[in-house]
Amino acid sequence: MAWYPGATKMELQPESDAQPAIRPTQFILHSIVAPWTPRRTYEYWRDSTNLESHFGLGYDGSLGQFIGTETRADANGPANRRADGTGAVSLESASNLQASDPWTDEQVEAIIQLGVWLHEKHGIPLRVCRSSADPGYGYHRLHTAWNPDAHSCPGDARVKQFREVVFPGIVARATGKTNPPKQEDDMDPVDVWAYKGTGEKADAYAYLRGTRGALTDLDKKVGALAAKVDGLEQQPLTDDQVASIAAAVAAHPALAQAIADTLATRLKD
Ligand SMILES: [Zn+2]
Protein backbone atom coordinates (compact mmCIF):
# COMPACT_ATOMS: atom_id res chain seq x y z
CA MET A 1 0.00 0.00 0.00
CA ALA A 2 1.47 3.33 -1.00
CA TRP A 3 0.24 6.81 -0.13
CA TYR A 4 1.36 9.87 -2.12
CA PRO A 5 2.93 12.48 0.19
CA GLY A 6 1.40 15.30 -1.92
CA ALA A 7 -2.21 14.22 -1.19
CA THR A 8 -4.44 14.35 1.88
CA LYS A 9 -5.16 10.77 2.96
CA MET A 10 -8.93 10.06 3.09
CA GLU A 11 -8.96 6.28 3.31
CA LEU A 12 -12.10 4.59 1.99
CA GLN A 13 -13.26 1.60 4.00
CA PRO A 14 -14.05 -1.22 3.62
CA GLU A 15 -12.60 -1.01 0.08
CA SER A 16 -9.05 -0.14 1.19
CA ASP A 17 -8.72 -3.34 3.24
CA ALA A 18 -11.03 -5.56 1.22
CA GLN A 19 -9.88 -5.04 -2.37
CA PRO A 20 -6.97 -7.05 -3.77
CA ALA A 21 -3.44 -5.81 -4.32
CA ILE A 22 -2.23 -4.58 -7.69
CA ARG A 23 1.16 -3.83 -9.20
CA PRO A 24 0.49 -0.36 -10.68
CA THR A 25 1.62 -0.05 -14.32
CA GLN A 26 -0.70 2.66 -15.67
CA PHE A 27 -2.02 6.11 -14.72
CA ILE A 28 -5.47 6.97 -16.12
CA LEU A 29 -7.06 10.44 -15.88
CA HIS A 30 -10.78 11.23 -15.57
CA SER A 31 -13.19 14.15 -15.19
CA ILE A 32 -15.88 13.58 -12.57
CA VAL A 33 -18.51 15.82 -14.25
CA ALA A 34 -18.98 17.86 -11.05
CA PRO A 35 -17.04 20.79 -9.55
CA TRP A 36 -16.11 18.78 -6.47
CA THR A 37 -13.39 19.13 -3.87
CA PRO A 38 -11.45 15.97 -2.93
CA ARG A 39 -13.56 15.79 0.28
CA ARG A 40 -16.84 15.88 -1.66
CA THR A 41 -15.53 13.21 -4.05
CA TYR A 42 -14.55 11.04 -1.06
CA GLU A 43 -18.06 11.36 0.37
CA TYR A 44 -19.58 10.39 -2.96
CA TRP A 45 -17.45 7.22 -3.16
CA ARG A 46 -18.20 6.43 0.48
CA ASP A 47 -21.97 7.07 0.47
CA SER A 48 -23.35 6.68 -3.03
CA THR A 49 -21.59 3.98 -5.05
CA ASN A 50 -19.29 0.95 -4.92
CA LEU A 51 -16.98 2.60 -7.41
CA GLU A 52 -13.99 4.76 -6.51
CA SER A 53 -10.77 6.26 -7.86
CA HIS A 54 -7.39 6.32 -6.13
CA PHE A 55 -7.21 10.14 -6.24
CA GLY A 56 -9.56 13.13 -6.33
CA LEU A 57 -8.34 16.52 -7.62
CA GLY A 58 -10.04 19.87 -6.87
CA TYR A 59 -10.01 22.95 -9.12
CA ASP A 60 -7.44 24.56 -6.81
CA GLY A 61 -4.96 21.69 -7.23
CA SER A 62 -5.78 20.07 -3.87
CA LEU A 63 -5.46 16.30 -3.96
CA GLY A 64 -7.12 13.58 -1.87
CA GLN A 65 -6.09 9.92 -1.91
CA PHE A 66 -8.78 7.36 -1.10
CA ILE A 67 -7.06 4.02 -1.83
CA GLY A 68 -3.35 3.09 -1.71
CA THR A 69 -1.75 2.86 -5.14
CA GLU A 70 -0.97 -0.83 -4.63
CA THR A 71 -4.64 -1.70 -4.02
CA ARG A 72 -7.30 -2.02 -6.73
CA ALA A 73 -9.65 0.96 -7.23
CA ASP A 74 -12.67 0.70 -9.50
CA ALA A 75 -12.71 3.50 -12.06
CA ASN A 76 -11.38 2.01 -15.30
CA GLY A 77 -13.27 -1.23 -16.05
CA PRO A 78 -10.96 -4.19 -16.70
CA ALA A 79 -7.83 -2.03 -16.27
CA ASN A 80 -8.48 -1.81 -12.51
CA ARG A 81 -6.81 -5.17 -12.03
CA ARG A 82 -5.81 -7.72 -14.65
CA ALA A 83 -5.32 -11.47 -14.28
CA ASP A 84 -1.55 -10.94 -13.97
CA GLY A 85 -2.03 -8.64 -10.97
CA THR A 86 -1.15 -5.40 -12.77
CA GLY A 87 -3.57 -2.50 -12.71
CA ALA A 88 -4.17 1.19 -13.25
CA VAL A 89 -3.93 4.10 -10.82
CA SER A 90 -6.90 6.43 -11.39
CA LEU A 91 -7.48 10.12 -10.78
CA GLU A 92 -10.87 11.89 -10.89
CA SER A 93 -10.70 15.65 -11.39
CA ALA A 94 -13.20 18.41 -10.72
CA SER A 95 -14.88 19.67 -13.91
CA ASN A 96 -18.02 21.50 -14.98
CA LEU A 97 -21.26 19.51 -15.39
CA GLN A 98 -20.56 18.88 -19.08
CA ALA A 99 -16.88 17.91 -18.52
CA SER A 100 -16.08 20.44 -21.24
CA ASP A 101 -13.73 22.81 -19.40
CA PRO A 102 -9.93 22.54 -19.43
CA TRP A 103 -7.95 21.69 -16.31
CA THR A 104 -6.89 24.77 -14.35
CA ASP A 105 -3.18 25.59 -14.13
CA GLU A 106 -3.25 24.26 -10.55
CA GLN A 107 -4.77 20.97 -11.69
CA VAL A 108 -2.21 20.60 -14.49
CA GLU A 109 0.65 21.16 -12.04
CA ALA A 110 -0.76 18.66 -9.52
CA ILE A 111 -1.22 15.97 -12.21
CA ILE A 112 2.34 16.48 -13.48
CA GLN A 113 3.80 16.13 -9.97
CA LEU A 114 1.75 13.01 -9.25
CA GLY A 115 2.70 11.58 -12.65
CA VAL A 116 6.41 12.03 -11.86
CA TRP A 117 5.96 10.40 -8.44
CA LEU A 118 4.23 7.37 -10.00
CA HIS A 119 7.15 7.01 -12.43
CA GLU A 120 9.69 7.16 -9.62
CA LYS A 121 7.74 5.13 -7.05
CA HIS A 122 6.28 2.41 -9.25
CA GLY A 123 8.37 2.60 -12.43
CA ILE A 124 5.43 3.49 -14.69
CA PRO A 125 7.21 4.03 -18.04
CA LEU A 126 7.17 7.47 -19.66
CA ARG A 127 4.96 6.77 -22.65
CA VAL A 128 1.31 6.99 -23.63
CA CYS A 129 -0.32 3.54 -23.31
CA ARG A 130 -0.22 1.96 -26.79
CA SER A 131 -2.89 -0.61 -25.92
CA SER A 132 -5.28 -1.16 -23.04
CA ALA A 133 -2.77 -3.36 -21.16
CA ASP A 134 0.39 -1.45 -22.15
CA PRO A 135 2.17 0.19 -19.18
CA GLY A 136 2.19 3.99 -19.34
CA TYR A 137 0.00 7.10 -19.08
CA GLY A 138 -3.46 7.77 -20.51
CA TYR A 139 -6.97 9.16 -20.09
CA HIS A 140 -10.27 7.31 -19.77
CA ARG A 141 -11.51 7.31 -23.37
CA LEU A 142 -8.08 6.49 -24.85
CA HIS A 143 -8.87 2.76 -25.04
CA THR A 144 -12.35 1.23 -25.46
CA ALA A 145 -11.49 -1.56 -23.04
CA TRP A 146 -11.11 1.02 -20.26
CA ASN A 147 -14.32 2.74 -21.26
CA PRO A 148 -16.97 0.20 -22.31
CA ASP A 149 -19.75 2.79 -21.95
CA ALA A 150 -18.04 5.15 -24.41
CA HIS A 151 -17.95 8.18 -22.11
CA SER A 152 -16.17 11.21 -23.57
CA CYS A 153 -14.20 11.43 -20.29
CA PRO A 154 -12.14 13.48 -19.60
CA GLY A 155 -13.50 15.78 -22.38
CA ASP A 156 -11.95 17.19 -25.56
CA ALA A 157 -10.23 20.16 -23.90
CA ARG A 158 -8.47 17.92 -21.39
CA VAL A 159 -7.46 15.31 -23.96
CA LYS A 160 -5.73 18.16 -25.84
CA GLN A 161 -4.05 19.33 -22.60
CA PHE A 162 -2.95 15.78 -21.84
CA ARG A 163 -1.21 15.48 -25.21
CA GLU A 164 0.27 18.97 -25.37
CA VAL A 165 1.05 19.95 -21.77
CA VAL A 166 0.42 17.28 -19.13
CA PHE A 167 2.20 14.25 -20.58
CA PRO A 168 5.16 16.22 -22.05
CA GLY A 169 5.38 17.97 -18.66
CA ILE A 170 5.65 14.64 -16.83
CA VAL A 171 8.37 13.47 -19.24
CA ALA A 172 10.35 16.72 -19.01
CA ARG A 173 10.15 16.83 -15.22
CA ALA A 174 10.94 13.15 -14.71
CA THR A 175 13.90 13.07 -17.11
CA GLY A 176 15.30 16.44 -15.96
CA LYS A 177 15.71 15.05 -12.46
CA THR A 178 17.89 12.12 -13.40
CA ASN A 179 21.17 12.92 -15.11
CA PRO A 180 22.04 10.85 -17.04
CA PRO A 181 18.51 9.55 -17.67
CA LYS A 182 17.72 6.24 -16.01
CA GLN A 183 17.63 3.29 -18.37
CA GLU A 184 14.74 0.96 -17.72
CA ASP A 185 14.17 -2.34 -19.45
CA ASP A 186 10.55 -1.65 -20.28
CA MET A 187 11.06 1.99 -21.22
CA ASP A 188 11.17 3.13 -24.82
CA PRO A 189 13.60 5.93 -25.64
CA VAL A 190 11.84 9.28 -25.29
CA ASP A 191 11.47 11.00 -28.65
CA VAL A 192 11.94 14.64 -27.64
CA TRP A 193 11.33 15.80 -31.21
CA ALA A 194 7.79 14.48 -30.92
CA TYR A 195 7.04 17.39 -28.60
CA LYS A 196 8.23 20.05 -31.03
CA GLY A 197 6.08 23.12 -30.81
CA THR A 198 3.55 21.65 -28.42
CA GLY A 199 3.57 24.42 -25.84
CA GLU A 200 5.63 26.10 -23.21
CA LYS A 201 6.20 22.93 -21.20
CA ALA A 202 8.18 21.29 -24.02
CA ASP A 203 11.42 21.77 -22.09
CA ALA A 204 13.49 19.16 -23.91
CA TYR A 205 12.91 20.73 -27.30
CA ALA A 206 13.63 24.24 -26.02
CA TYR A 207 16.88 22.97 -24.53
CA LEU A 208 17.99 21.43 -27.83
CA ARG A 209 17.10 24.61 -29.71
CA GLY A 210 19.20 26.62 -27.25
CA THR A 211 22.17 24.27 -27.65
CA ARG A 212 22.02 24.61 -31.42
CA GLY A 213 22.04 28.42 -31.14
CA ALA A 214 25.12 28.31 -28.92
CA LEU A 215 26.93 26.05 -31.42
CA THR A 216 26.18 28.42 -34.31
CA ASP A 217 27.65 31.33 -32.31
CA LEU A 218 30.75 29.32 -31.45
CA ASP A 219 31.23 28.34 -35.09
CA LYS A 220 31.19 32.02 -36.14
CA LYS A 221 33.79 32.93 -33.51
CA VAL A 222 36.16 30.12 -34.54
CA GLY A 223 35.80 31.16 -38.19
CA ALA A 224 36.75 34.77 -37.39
CA LEU A 225 39.75 33.63 -35.35
CA ALA A 226 40.98 31.33 -38.14
CA ALA A 227 40.82 34.22 -40.62
CA LYS A 228 43.01 36.34 -38.32
CA VAL A 229 45.61 33.59 -37.99
CA ASP A 230 45.78 33.25 -41.80
CA GLY A 231 46.42 36.99 -42.04
CA LEU A 232 49.25 36.80 -39.52
CA GLU A 233 51.05 34.07 -41.44
CA GLN A 234 51.20 36.23 -44.54
CA GLN A 235 52.55 39.32 -42.81
CA PRO A 236 56.38 39.79 -42.77
CA LEU A 237 57.93 40.13 -39.31
CA THR A 238 58.93 43.61 -38.20
CA ASP A 239 62.54 44.43 -37.25
CA ASP A 240 61.53 44.58 -33.59
CA GLN A 241 59.96 41.11 -33.76
CA VAL A 242 63.07 39.64 -35.43
CA ALA A 243 65.28 41.27 -32.78
CA SER A 244 63.20 39.96 -29.87
CA ILE A 245 63.15 36.41 -31.28
CA ALA A 246 66.94 36.52 -31.78
CA ALA A 247 67.42 37.76 -28.20
CA ALA A 248 65.15 35.00 -26.84
CA VAL A 249 67.11 32.32 -28.71
CA ALA A 250 70.45 33.78 -27.66
CA ALA A 251 69.33 33.70 -23.99
CA HIS A 252 68.90 29.92 -24.24
CA PRO A 253 72.05 28.26 -25.58
CA ALA A 254 70.44 24.80 -25.57
CA LEU A 255 67.60 26.10 -27.76
CA ALA A 256 70.07 27.78 -30.12
CA GLN A 257 72.04 24.50 -30.40
CA ALA A 258 68.84 22.55 -31.07
CA ILE A 259 67.89 24.94 -33.87
CA ALA A 260 71.34 24.68 -35.37
CA ASP A 261 71.24 20.86 -35.21
CA THR A 262 67.83 20.76 -36.87
CA LEU A 263 68.94 23.10 -39.64
CA ALA A 264 72.09 21.02 -40.19
CA THR A 265 70.01 17.86 -40.55
CA ARG A 266 67.66 19.55 -43.01
CA LEU A 267 70.55 20.87 -45.06
CA LYS A 268 72.09 17.38 -45.34
CA ASP A 269 68.77 16.04 -46.61
ZN1 LIG B 1 -13.71 8.57 -16.61
Residues whose N, C-alpha, C, O or C-beta is under 5 A from the ligand:
A	BS01	ZN	H30 S31 H140 C153
